[in-house]
Amino acid sequence: MTGARPGLLALGQAQALRFLEETGGVAQLATRSAAATARHGLDLGAFFTQVEEIGIASLSVTALTAAFSSMVMAVQFAVQMDRFGAKEWVGSVVSLSLVRELGPVLTALMVGGRVGAGIAAELGSMQVTEQIDALRSMGGDPLRELVAPRVLAAIATLPLLTAIADVLGVAGAAAVIHLSYGINATYFFNAVLRSVGISDMAGGLVKTLFFGLSIGLIACHEGLAATGGTEGVGRATTRAVVISSIVTLVSDFVLTNVLLTFGL
């Protein structure tokens, strides 16, 4: 037991050091990318390309995730609330859960899994094949041309994807409740409009700005830090997905408490 305790302590210290290194690396990447963009301006061509890659290409998966998750949640709430004679409140509960929490978080997780892996793999491949060094040797700035467009595109598109996911999720819940339990769709939507306010929608969308920032920065950082050939690219891709998912869930808890403090 005495021998195991120092080993566990050393492991904990190593993990803490790794966490601090990762956090410092991401913060440094954000600062340097912002400075490079402020100095030379944003590469609009690369930005709009990434908007298409991150936003439009992720629309189908986020829409399907939101719709079916909301339908499942609506069925579960309807069954449980019917036991207490409160089935008419299903629209209010589902819509508030979707707009405030489920829509932003599920969208961020799906985009983080799809886009985070893609960015990390792309930049990691460029890093291990020395394409980024070649870009620097030709006078290019990888931070301005590769990192900033991807991070800003993630920040810009995630709120739009979340808004679309919210609308489709509410529509899917209304359809399944009407077909399965006979609750009129008009009544359902009236309950949604009575329950969901501007502050609820704003709170959910504000979260997605932070989610987009963290997903973009973490994916770019892991990609640029890749070493060791194709195996290193695979490890960087896995780390990008895992870390961005954990950061999304942890930051959602923190942001929820902060936003509720300010009435959002």
C-alpha positions in Angstrom: 0.0 0.0 0.0 2.8 2.4 0.8 4.4 1.7 -2.6 1.1 2.2 -4.4 0.4 5.6 -2.9 3.5 7.4 -4.3 2.7 5.8 -7.7 -0.9 7.1 -7.6 0.4 10.5 -6.5 2.9 10.6 -9.3 0.2 9.7 -11.8 -2.1 12.4 -10.5 0.7 15.0 -10.7 1.5 13.9 -14.3 -2.2 14.2 -15.3 -2.5 17.6 -13.6 0.7 18.8 -15.4 -0.7 17.5 -18.7 -4.0 19.3 -18.1 -2.1 22.6 -17.4 0.0 22.2 -20.5 -3.0 21.5 -22.7 -4.9 24.5 -21.2 -1.9 26.8 -21.7 -1.4 25.6 -25.2 -5.0 26.2 -26.2 -4.9 29.7 -24.6 -1.7 30.5 -26.3 -3.1 29.4 -29.7 -6.2 31.6 -29.1 -4.1 34.6 -28.3 -1.6 34.2 -31.2 -4.4 33.5 -33.7 -6.4 36.6 -32.6 -3.2 38.7 -32.8 -2.4 37.4 -36.3 -5.9 38.0 -37.5 -5.9 41.5 -36.1 -2.6 42.3 -37.8 -3.3 40.9 -41.2 -7.1 40.6 -41.4 -9.2 37.5 -41.8 -8.8 35.2 -44.8 -12.4 35.5 -46.0 -12.1 32.8 -48.6 -10.9 30.3 -46.1 -13.5 31.5 -43.6 -16.5 30.9 -45.9 -15.0 27.5 -47.0 -15.0 26.5 -43.3 -18.5 27.8 -42.8 -19.6 25.4 -45.5 -17.5 22.5 -44.1 -18.5 23.1 -40.5 -22.0 24.5 -40.8 -23.8 23.2 -43.9 -22.1 19.8 -43.9 -23.1 19.3 -40.3 -26.8 20.3 -40.8 -28.2 16.8 -41.5 -26.6 15.1 -38.5 -27.5 17.8 -36.0 -31.1 18.0 -37.4 -31.6 14.2 -37.1 -30.1 14.2 -33.6 -32.3 17.0 -32.4 -35.5 15.7 -34.0 -35.2 12.1 -32.7 -33.9 13.1 -29.3 -36.8 15.4 -28.8 -39.3 12.8 -30.0 -37.9 10.3 -27.5 -38.0 12.8 -24.7 -41.5 13.8 -25.6 -42.7 10.2 -25.4 -41.0 9.7 -22.1 -42.4 12.9 -20.6 -45.9 12.1 -21.9 -45.9 8.6 -20.3 -44.6 9.8 -17.0 -46.7 13.0 -16.8 -49.9 11.2 -17.8 -49.6 9.3 -14.5 -50.2 12.6 -12.7 -52.7 14.0 -15.1 -50.3 16.7 -16.4 -49.9 15.5 -20.0 -50.8 18.9 -21.3 -47.6 20.3 -20.0 -45.4 18.1 -22.2 -45.0 20.9 -24.8 -43.7 23.3 -22.1 -41.2 20.8 -20.6 -39.9 19.5 -23.8 -39.4 22.9 -25.4 -37.7 24.4 -22.4 -35.4 21.4 -22.0 -34.6 21.5 -25.7 -33.9 25.2 -26.0 -32.0 25.7 -22.8 -29.9 22.5 -22.6 -30.5 19.6 -25.0 -30.3 21.6 -28.3 -27.0 23.4 -27.5 -25.3 20.5 -25.9 -26.2 17.8 -28.4 -25.4 20.1 -31.3 -22.0 20.9 -29.8 -21.3 17.2 -29.1 -22.2 16.2 -32.7 -20.3 19.0 -34.3 -17.3 18.4 -32.0 -17.3 14.7 -32.9 -17.6 15.3 -36.7 -15.8 18.6 -37.2 -13.3 18.3 -34.3 -12.0 15.0 -35.7 -11.9 16.4 -39.2 -9.9 19.5 -38.2 -7.5 17.6 -36.1 -6.9 15.0 -38.8 -6.4 17.6 -41.5 -4.0 19.8 -39.6 -2.3 16.8 -38.0 -1.6 15.4 -41.5 -0.2 18.7 -42.6 1.9 18.9 -39.5 3.5 15.4 -39.8 4.1 15.9 -43.5 5.8 19.3 -42.9 3.3 21.2 -45.0 2.9 23.7 -42.2 6.6 24.3 -42.1 6.6 24.7 -45.9 3.8 27.3 -45.5 5.9 29.3 -43.0 8.9 29.1 -45.3 6.9 30.7 -48.1 5.9 33.6 -45.9 2.4 32.3 -44.9 1.0 32.4 -41.5 -0.6 29.1 -40.4 -2.5 30.8 -37.6 -4.2 33.3 -39.9 -4.8 30.9 -42.8 -5.5 27.7 -41.0 -6.5 28.2 -37.4 -8.5 31.5 -37.3 -10.9 30.6 -40.2 -11.8 27.3 -38.6 -12.3 28.7 -35.1 -14.4 31.7 -36.3 -16.4 29.5 -38.5 -17.2 27.2 -35.6 -18.2 30.2 -33.5 -20.4 31.6 -36.3 -22.2 28.4 -37.4 -22.9 26.6 -34.0 -25.6 29.1 -33.0 -27.3 28.8 -36.4 -27.1 25.0 -36.2 -28.6 25.0 -32.7 -31.4 27.3 -33.7 -32.3 25.0 -36.6 -32.0 22.0 -34.3 -34.4 23.6 -31.7 -37.1 24.3 -34.4 -36.9 20.8 -35.8 -36.8 19.3 -32.4 -40.0 21.1 -31.3 -41.7 20.1 -34.5 -40.7 16.5 -34.2 -42.0 16.4 -30.6 -45.3 18.0 -31.6 -45.7 15.4 -34.4 -45.1 12.4 -32.2 -47.2 13.6 -29.4 -50.1 14.4 -31.8 -49.9 11.0 -33.5 -49.3 8.9 -30.3 -51.3 10.7 -27.7 -53.8 12.8 -29.5 -52.6 16.1 -28.2 -53.5 18.8 -30.7 -50.4 20.3 -32.4 -51.9 23.8 -32.1 -52.2 23.4 -28.4 -48.7 22.0 -28.2 -47.2 25.0 -30.0 -49.3 27.4 -27.9 -47.8 25.8 -24.8 -44.3 26.2 -26.3 -44.9 29.9 -27.1 -46.2 30.5 -23.6 -43.3 28.8 -21.9 -40.2 29.7 -24.0 -39.1 33.3 -23.7 -36.4 35.4 -25.3 -34.1 34.9 -22.3 -34.4 31.1 -22.6 -33.4 31.2 -26.3 -30.7 33.7 -25.7 -29.2 31.6 -22.9 -29.0 28.5 -25.0 -27.5 30.4 -28.0 -24.9 32.2 -25.8 -23.6 28.8 -24.7 -23.0 27.7 -28.3 -20.6 30.6 -28.8 -18.3 29.2 -26.1 -18.8 25.7 -27.4 -17.8 26.7 -30.9 -14.7 28.5 -29.6 -13.6 25.5 -27.5 -14.3 23.0 -30.2 -12.3 25.0 -32.8 -9.4 25.8 -30.6 -9.0 22.3 -29.2 -9.2 20.6 -32.6 -6.7 23.0 -34.1 -4.3 22.7 -31.1 -4.4 18.9 -31.1 -3.8 18.8 -34.9 -0.9 21.2 -34.8 0.6 19.2 -31.9 0.5 15.9 -33.7 3.8 14.0 -34.1 4.8 10.5 -35.1 3.3 10.0 -38.5 -0.2 8.5 -39.1 -0.4 7.0 -35.7 0.2 10.4 -34.2 -2.6 11.9 -36.4 -4.9 9.2 -35.1 -4.0 10.0 -31.5 -4.5 13.7 -32.1 -7.9 13.1 -33.6 -9.0 10.9 -30.7 -7.8 13.5 -28.2 -9.6 16.3 -30.0 -13.0 14.5 -29.9 -12.6 13.3 -26.3 -11.3 16.6 -24.9 -13.9 18.8 -26.8 -16.7 16.6 -25.5 -15.6 16.8 -21.9 -15.0 20.5 -22.2 -18.5 20.9 -23.7 -20.2 19.1 -20.8 -18.1 20.8 -18.1 -18.5 24.3 -19.6 -22.3 23.7 -19.9 -22.6 23.2 -16.2 -20.5 26.3 -15.5 -22.3 28.5 -18.1 -25.7 27.4 -16.9 -25.0 28.6 -13.4 -23.5 31.9 -14.7 -26.3 32.6 -17.1 -29.0 31.8 -14.5 -27.3 34.3 -12.2 -27.8 37.0 -14.9 -31.4 35.9 -15.6 -30.7 34.0 -18.8 
